[in-house]
Amino acid sequence: MVDYQLITIYFHAMIERKIKPQLMAALSDSPVVLIHGARQTGKSTLVKSIAEDYYPAKYITFDDSSILSAALNNPYDFITGYQENLVIDEVQRSPEIFLAIKSSVDKNRKPGKFILTGSANVLLLPKISESLAGRMEILRLFPLAQNEISECKNNLVEEISKNNFNLNYRVTSDNFINKVLSGGFPEMLTRQDRKRQKAWFSSYITTILQRDVRDVANIEKLNDLPKLLRLFASRAGTMLNYAEFSRSSAIPQTTLKRYVSLFEAIFMIHIVPAWSGNLSKRLIKTPKLYLNDTGLLSHLIGFEPERIISDALMWGRILENFVLMEMLKQSSWSDLVLSLYHYRTASGQEIDFIIERNDGKLIAVEVKATSKIDAKDFNHIKVFADETKDKFLRGILFYTGSEIIPFSKNLIALPINSLW
């Protein structure tokens, strides 16, 4: 009989997470390091490997009911009971522990004393009355990036954000369709069969919406959440229009906004704000909605490879979501400080993503679900370049072809495969 749990652990252990150098650097000078992200992204595996091999620490998890009970009963005595470095997994389950950690750190600011993980953004939780500002460094762990799985050492987001981009960039011959529809959760590495993937996603959603939601919010109508998550999935890559979402879900806008904040807090969705540069054109300020994983997205809407041709619009949105998440993942371990936005004018001119460096330089990114492109596919980027003048660095168009094609000095078509 095959032990799938052991297989999963093996695959997790074999993959080197690219955020590890940032984690080690944070432990060298920060008393508290928080690694947060969605459940099942590999947080526990990462911190256990750190605690066992690189930075000796005692590991505990608040998923253990006895340990959680002790922490809730008296958080200050609980924290002072551990003299060694401490790893606390799923820390959001006991929000009161943060004040106890703050008290401990104020007495002894030893670097790396606490490594915390959370499946919810604790800084957004209403129960947290005081943050560990100035005492805690926060890192985001996403589902696996494709270049983590392939062990590619390159970081395309970092490369295209540099002043000079190398056109001799590596492009793989991988079939990316299965990668897109499977997503980046580590468990998917052990489940190539779509039925088994669907079974996992179904259980995952049930666990998140029935248990984890209760840890972070007092939601009365939990039965609304699965329907709403499916609605979000069907609208991935579109404007976050609360009025339209309210009509489609029969949920009042005020309630809907609370649910959006909740899904953000547990890392199920990602909101991309609108770019608001000082241009002569009137810009749309509404943010865009995406899911945190395209495997989860395709599961929620029942999207299979055979629908790529018959539902080209949805396939394009899924690809856009996929490119976004890969860029966010690669940015999370980049040395560059990058901000990511979308762009749309009142007249309908639209660019999928705008990457803004901390010096104000701009990279426009478009995603096309086609293998054939021509110069007119860069039209919106060209107009944006004319508007932003010296701030514009380059335009990138991701497409499903296989060649890197320079359309001009600063307009380049890149295969989606080049992301890994």
Helices and strands as residue ranges (DSSP letters): H 4-14, H 20-29, E 32-36, H 43-49, I 50-54, E 58-61, H 65-73, H 75-80, E 86-89, G 91-93, H 97-107, E 114-118, G 122-124, E 136-140, H 146-149, H 156-160, H 176-182, G 186-190, H 194-207, I 208-212, H 213-216, H 224-234, E 238-239, H 242-249, H 253-265, E 269-272, E 288-291, H 294-301, H 307-310, H 312-332, E 338-344, E 350-357, E 362-367, G 375-378, H 379-388, G 389-391, E 392-399, E 405-408, E 411-415, G 416-419
